[in-house]
Amino acid sequence: MLDTVVEMLGPNAELVSELLGDLGSKHRAFGVNPKFFDVLGFCLLDVVEKMTGPTFDEATKEAWKAVYGAIAKDMVLGYDTTR
């Protein structure tokens, strides 16, 4: 699953990373605490797991963690560079 997501990004991975950094910068301007990214990730994963049901296996959970972790990392980098 994660491989599919990464392949879909292809040559646009840098653009996606840049856009997420910009989004992180906007979150800083809104006064969002960067610690909230971890809280959101936990809550998002919990909701997706509950809504998906028994098809949400360990591999799917790990893929979601990896994708959200990458997104949050780029956003935090953007957040940190606006200091």
C-alpha positions in Angstrom: 0.0 0.0 0.0 2.7 2.5 1.0 4.7 1.6 -2.1 1.7 2.5 -4.3 1.4 5.9 -2.6 5.1 6.6 -3.1 5.0 5.5 -6.7 2.0 7.7 -7.4 4.0 10.7 -6.1 6.9 9.9 -8.5 8.6 13.0 -9.7 6.2 15.2 -7.8 7.5 14.2 -4.4 9.6 17.3 -4.0 6.6 19.5 -4.9 4.4 17.6 -2.3 7.1 18.1 0.3 7.3 21.8 -0.5 3.5 22.2 -0.3 3.4 20.4 3.1 6.2 22.7 4.3 4.1 25.7 3.3 1.1 24.2 5.1 3.3 23.8 8.2 4.3 27.4 8.0 0.6 28.5 7.8 -0.2 26.4 10.9 2.5 28.3 12.8 0.9 31.6 11.7 -2.4 30.2 13.1 -0.8 29.5 16.4 -0.9 25.7 16.2 1.5 24.0 18.6 3.7 21.5 16.6 3.0 18.9 19.4 -0.6 18.8 18.0 0.6 17.0 14.9 1.4 13.9 16.9 -2.0 14.1 18.6 -3.8 14.5 15.3 -1.9 11.5 13.9 -3.0 9.3 16.8 -6.6 10.4 16.5 -6.7 10.0 12.8 -5.2 6.5 13.0 -7.8 5.6 15.6 -10.7 6.9 13.6 -9.5 5.2 10.4 -9.1 1.9 12.2 -12.6 2.1 13.7 -14.2 3.1 10.4 -12.4 0.5 8.4 -13.1 -2.4 10.7 -11.5 -5.8 10.4 -9.8 -5.1 7.1 -7.5 -2.6 9.0 -4.7 -5.1 9.7 -1.2 -4.4 11.1 0.3 -3.8 7.6 -2.4 -1.2 6.9 -1.8 0.4 10.2 1.9 0.6 9.7 1.4 2.1 6.2 -0.9 4.8 7.6 1.6 5.6 10.3 4.4 5.9 7.7 2.4 8.2 5.4 1.1 10.4 8.2 4.6 10.5 9.7 6.1 11.7 6.5 3.4 14.3 6.1 3.8 15.6 9.6 7.6 15.7 9.3 7.4 17.9 6.2 4.9 20.2 7.9 7.0 20.5 11.1 10.0 21.3 8.9 8.0 24.1 7.3 6.8 25.2 10.7 10.3 25.3 12.1 11.8 27.3 9.2 9.5 30.2 9.8 11.0 31.1 13.1 
